[in-house]
Amino acid sequence: MIARSPHQQLRRRGSNAATLAALRLTRQIGEALADGLHGKHADDAARRLARLLGADAVALADGDRILAAWGRLDPAATAQILAEALDELDTVTDPPLRAAPLIVSDDLAGGLIVAGDVTDAEVAEAALLVATALDHADLARARERIAAADLRTLRAQISPHFMHNALAAISAHTRTDPERARELLSDFSDYLRYSFAATGDYATVADELQAVQTYLELQRARFDDRLDMTVQIAPEVLPVAIPFLVVQPIVENAIRHGFESRPGVGHIAVRGFSEGPLCVIEVEDDGDGMDPEHAKAVLTGTSGTNGTGGIGLANVDRRLRAVYGPEYGLLLDTAPGAGTKATVRIPRYARGVIAQ
C-alpha cells in the first residue's frame, strides 16, 4: 500500500467532494426536468446547470422561445446564437455565448444556451445530459399513459359473466336466507364502488385485498360455499402502494379457468409478504392448470382466450411492466393438472407510486 502525504490526502478528499457534488447536481437536474422543459422546475434545472458548468448564465429553450433561465443574457444575442445552433444542429460559439441543440429520440426538442468561461465540449455534454433527462421524462409519462389506458380498459372489461352470476346468487338467497342476501348485496355494492373508483391509479395492498375478499365472498355464494379460500398477508406489506386492480383479475382467472366448470371444492390461497426491498403477492389455486407455453401466450395476450380471464392477466402484466420497468411483471407457474401459482413482485417503494 502506498502511503499518501497529508497534502495528497487533502487533494483526494477535495476531489471526492467535487465528484460527489457533480453527481448530486446531475441527479437534481434530471429530477427538475421530470415534467419537461415546460415544467415548473425548469428554472431550477437551469440554475443547477449553471452551477455544474461554472457558467455565468444558462437558458433552456423550446424552439425559439426561452422557457427557463438563470443569470443575465442579452435577448438579441441569445436569440441569434440559438437560431444558429438549431439550424445547424450543432454547437455554435459566439463568445461569451455558446449554444447547442437538444436532440431527444432523434427529434429536435429545443436548445441550451450557456454564457461564461465554458468550452464547446462542456456545453455539448451538458446538452446531452439535458436531452437524456427529457428522454427519460418522456418515457415515464408514456408509461403512465399506458398504465392509465390499460386500467380504463380493464374497468370496461369487469366481467358481465361475474355480475350476472353474483346477482343470481343474491336473488337465490332473498327467500331462503334474507340476511345473507343483504350481506351479499352490500358486498356487491362495495365491489362495484372499488372497481370503478376514480380516486387514482394506485391503491394500498390492504385495499386491494379487501376488495379481493369481497369478490371471493360473492363467488362463494355463487358456488354454494364450494370455494375454500385462505388469505395470509404480512403486516409490513399492507401499506405498500400497488397499481389499482392487480390482484382481483388474477383471482378471477384462478376461479374461471381453474375450477369453475369442475365439481368439488376449489382452493385458492392469497399470500403477501416482503422479500428484502420487494413486496411479493402470490395467488395459488389447485385447479386444472395449463400448459406453460399457453401461460406465456396468455401473458402476451396472444392465447386467443375468450372472456376476460386471459385478457385481464395480460393487462395486469403490461401495467406492472409499464409502472415498474420491464424486469417486473406477472409470473405464472403452472402445468396441466397441477394448478397455477401467479406471482407479483414489485418494489415496496417506487417513485411516483402513491396510493390515493
N, C-alpha and C positions, 0 to 999 in steps of 0.2 A: 504494500500500500504506500502510495506517495504522499508524504506529509505536505500540507499546504501552509504557506505563511499566513499570518493574520491579514495581510493585505489581500492575498488571494482569496481567503475565506470571505472577506467583506465584499470583494468583487463578485464572488459566486452568489452570495446572498442577494446582492443587488440585482444580478442577472435573473435569479429565480423570481424575485419580486416583480421585475419588469415583465417577465414571461407570464406570470400569473395575472397581472393587471391587463395584459393584452388579451389573454384568453377570456377573462371576465368581460371585457368590453365587447369582444366578438360575440359572446353569448347574449349580452344585453342588446346589442344591435339587432340580432335575429329576433329576439322577443319583441322589440319595439316595432319591428316590421311585420309582425304576425297578422296584422289587418291590412297589409299592403301600403303602398305609397299614399293612399288616401286615408289611412288610419289616423286615429287621434294621437298616436305616439310617434309619428314620423319625424316631428321636430326633435324629439328625444334621440331618435336614431341619428339625425344629422349632428347633434351635439356630441354624441359619443364617437361618431366617425371622426369628427374634428379632433377629439382628444386622442383617439387611436393613431391618427396620422401626424399629430402635432401641427395641424393646419390652423390658419387664421380664420377661415370660414369654409363652410360646406353647405351645398344645396342639393336637394333631390327634386327632379323634375319628371313630369309626365308629359311627354311630347315637348311643347314649347312653354309649358306652364310650370312655374316653380311652386311646388307643393309644400316643401319643408326646407327650412334654412336655419343656420346658426352662424352668427358673425355678420360682418358687413360686406356686401357685394355690390359692385356697380351694376345697376339693372341693364344698361345698354351693352356693356362688355360681356356680361353674363349671358344675355340673350344671343349675342353673336357667336360666342365660342360654343354654346350649347347647340345651336343650329348646325355649326360645322361638324361637331362630333356626331350628331345624329345623322347628318348627311353622309359622312364618310364611314360611319360605323367603326370608328377607331378613336384612340386617344388623341386629343388636339391640345397643343400648348401655345399659350399667348401670355407669358409671364406678366403678373403673378398668378394668372388663372390656368387651370388645366381642366379638361372635361373628357368624360368617357361615356359611351353608351351603356345602357343596362339591357342585356340580352337575356330574356327568360324564355326557356323552352323554344329557342330558335326564333323568337319574336322580339321586336324592339319594344321594350316596356317603358323607356324613359332615359334619363341621363343623370350623371353625377358631376357636379362642378366643385372644384377644390381651389382655394386661394391660399398661398403661402409657400414656404420652402419645402416643397414635396416633389418627388421625382415622378416621371411618367409611369414607371413600373409600379410605384406605390399606389398611384391613382387607379391604374388598371387592376391591381389586386383588390383594391377597395371596391371597385365597381363589380368585380366577380363575387366578392363577399355579399354585397347588397343583392345582386341578381340571384344568388343561391338562396338567400333568405326569402326573397319574394317567391321563388320557385317552390320552396318548402311550404310557404304560406298558402300558395295556390293549391298545392296538393292536399293540405289539411282541410281547406274549405271544400275541395271536391269530395273528399272522404265524408265530410259532414253532410253534403248534399246527397250523396249516395245512400248514406245511412238513413237520412230523413225520408228519402223517396221509398226505400225498402220498407221502412216502418209503416208508411202510408199504405203500401201495397199489402203488407201483412194484415193490417187492420181491416182492409177491404176484403180479405180472404177469411175473416173469422167464420169458421165452418157453419154453413146453414144446416148441414147434417147434424152437428152437435146441438145447435139451437133447437131444431125440431125435436130431437130425442130428449133434450133437457125439459122442454115444455111438456112433452108427452109424459115424462116421468113425474113431473109435478102434478099434472092433471090426474094421473093414476092414483095419486095419494090423497086427492081432495076429499074423497068419500071414506076411504079406509083409514086414513091417518091424517086428519086436517092439520094437526100441529106440525107434523113432518113436512107437509105441503107448504105451510107458511115459512118454515125454516129454509126449505129449498128455494122458494120464491125469493126470499131475502138473499140467499147465496147467489142466485141467478142475477139479481139486480146488482149485487156487489161485483160480480164477474164482468158484467157489461160496463159498469162505471169505470172499472180499472182498465179494461181492454180499450176503451175509447177515450181515456183521459187525455186532455190536451195540455198537460202541465209541463211537458218537456220530453226529451228523448231518452232520459235515463231515470232509473228508479233504484232503490236500495235492494239488496238481496232479500232483506226481510219483507219488503213489499211484494217482490216477485213471488216469493214462496207462499205468502199469504194468499195471493191470487191463485197459485197452483193448488193449494189445499182446498180452496173454494171450488175450483174446477173439478178436483178429484171427488169431492163430496157429491157434486151433481152427477158425475159419472157413476159413482157407487149406487146412487138411487136408480139410475138407468139400468145397471146390471144386477139389480136386486142384491146388492152387497156382495157380489161375487168378485169384487175388486179389492184386493188387500194392499194397503199402502203403508210405507214406512218413510218418515221424514226425519233425518238426523242432520242438524246444522250446528256447526261450532259457533259460539257467540261472537268470536272476533271477525267473522265474515258477514254478519248480519248488516252492518252499516256500509258495506262496500257498494259503491255505485256500479251499476251494470246497465247495458242497453235495455231499453224497455221491451217487454215481451220476448225474452230469450228462452226462459225455462218452459213456459207453457206449451209452445209448439213442439218441444221435444217430448214432453209428457203426452201430448195429444197423439203424436206419431207412435209412441210406445203402445198406447191403447188401441188405436185404429189398425195398425199394421202388425201389432204383436199378438193380440188375442181377442180382438173384437168378435171375430166370427167363430171362435172355438169354444167348446163347453168347459166347465170347471172354473176354478178360482185362478185369477191372474194376479201376479205380484209385481208391484212397482216400488223401487226404493229410490228416494231422492236424498243425496248426501251433499253437504257443503263443508269445506274445511280449507285451512290455509296451508300453503306449501311454500315456505320461505316468503318471497315477495308476491306470490301468486295467490289468487282465490280460485279454488277448484270446485266445480259443481258437477256431480255425476247423477245421471238418471239411468237406472238399470232395470230391465224387465226380464221375465222368464218366458217371454213369448216365442213366436215362431222363428225369429231371427231372419237373416237374409244372407245371400252370397256377398262376400266382401267387395267384389267388383261392382255389384249392384249398389252397395252402400256408397262407393266412390261416385257412381253416376248420380245417386240421389243428392249428394252434396254439391255437385256441379250443376244440378238442375237439368241433366240430360237423360234421366232414367225413364221418362215417359210416364211417371207415376200419376195416376188420376187422383183428383181430390187435393186437399191442402196439405197432407202429410209431407210428401216429398218436397213440394214447393216451400213449405214452411221451414224445413231443415236447411234447404239451400239458402233461403232468405236469412236465417239465423247465422249461418256460416259466413255469408257475404258481409253482413253487418258487423260481425265481430272483427273480420279482417279489415274492413273499412275504418273502424274506430281505433283498433289497437295496432294494426300492421299485419303484413302477410304471414308473420310467424305465429299468429294466433288464429284460432278458429274452432270449429266443432269437429271432434274426433268420434268416429263410430267403430266400436269393437264388437264384431258380430260374426255369426256363422249360422247356416241353416240348422234349425232345431236347438240352437244354443242361446237364444235370447239376444238382447242387444244392450250394450252399455254406451251411452253418449256422454262425452266428457267435454266440459268447457273449462279452459284455463285462461284467466285474464289477470292483468296486474291489479293488485289491491288498490293501488293509487296510480292514476293516469291523468296527465294534464288535460284539462278541458272536460273530463268525465265527472260530472257533478249531478247528483240526484236532486230533482226539483222538490 
